[in-house]
Amino acid sequence: MKLLLVEDEAMLSKSVSKGLRLLGYAIDCAFDGEEALELYALNEYDLMILT
C-alpha cells in the first residue's frame, strides 16, 4: 500500500513516516499542500494522510 503523508512539522513527519515504514507501508512525505499536489499528480496513492 502506497501512502502520501502531508505534515508541515518535520519531526512529526519523520516520526510518523518511520513508524509506517516499519509496518511495511511505502510512504512519500510532503511538507505543504503545493508539494502534496505535485506528488499526487506524479504518483498513484492508496491513501493520503493530512495532518
BELZI-V241688 format. One record per residue. N is the residue number from 1. PHI is phi in radians with two decimals (* if undefined). OMEGA is omega in whole degrees, 0 to 359 (999 if undefined). NEAR is the number of other ideal C-beta (glycine too) atoms within 10 Angstrom. Layout:
# BELZI-V241688
N|PHI|OMEGA|NEAR ; N|PHI|OMEGA|NEAR
This chain:
# BELZI-V241688
1|*|181|11 ; 2|-1.85|184|12 ; 3|-2.08|171|18 ; 4|-2.07|178|20 ; 5|-1.80|178|22 ; 6|-2.01|183|20 ; 7|-2.61|183|20 ; 8|-1.54|176|12 ; 9|-1.56|187|11 ; 10|-1.04|182|10 ; 11|-1.14|179|8 ; 12|-1.16|178|12 ; 13|-1.05|180|18 ; 14|-1.10|181|12 ; 15|-1.14|181|12 ; 16|-1.14|181|18 ; 17|-1.13|178|18 ; 18|-1.10|179|11 ; 19|-1.08|180|11 ; 20|-1.17|177|17 ; 21|-1.14|178|12 ; 22|-1.10|177|8 ; 23|-1.45|174|9 ; 24|1.73|180|7 ; 25|-1.54|170|15 ; 26|-1.54|186|12 ; 27|-2.41|170|20 ; 28|-1.95|181|18 ; 29|-2.09|174|19 ; 30|-2.20|183|20 ; 31|-1.84|174|14 ; 32|-2.75|183|10 ; 33|-1.08|180|11 ; 34|-1.09|179|9 ; 35|-1.13|178|15 ; 36|-1.09|179|20 ; 37|-1.13|178|12 ; 38|-1.12|179|11 ; 39|-1.13|181|16 ; 40|-1.10|179|15 ; 41|-1.23|184|7 ; 42|-1.65|187|8 ; 43|-2.29|175|11 ; 44|-1.88|182|7 ; 45|-2.02|175|17 ; 46|-1.48|183|10 ; 47|-2.71|174|11 ; 48|-2.05|180|14 ; 49|-1.89|179|15 ; 50|-1.90|180|10 ; 51|-2.14|999|10
